[in-house]
């Protein structure tokens, strides 16, 4: 169930980002169209936020909730769990 949920969530985020990039590229093709700059800027921003969210989700899952042999990462995990307990 977890793998399916992770795959579905990742797929949705990547699909959304791809759609936003496609919209941004479509409107950026004709820079003299009045809505080209705002739409391409908003589309690129939305795609960047979506991809950053996916990256943060993966980092949070693997760094904060799994033991690590790397002392720095293990320290981050321990601080995260202490802060959650407060």
QUIWO-V567332 format. One record per pair of residues at least 24 apart in sequence whose C-alpha atoms are under 8 Angstrom apart, sorted by the first residue. I is the first residue (numbers start at 0). J is the second residue. Records with the same first field share a line. If there is no record, write none. Layout:
I: J / J
This chain:
9: 53
12: 49 / 50 / 53
13: 49 / 50
15: 46 / 49
16: 45 / 46 / 47 / 49 / 50
17: 46
19: 43 / 45 / 46
20: 46
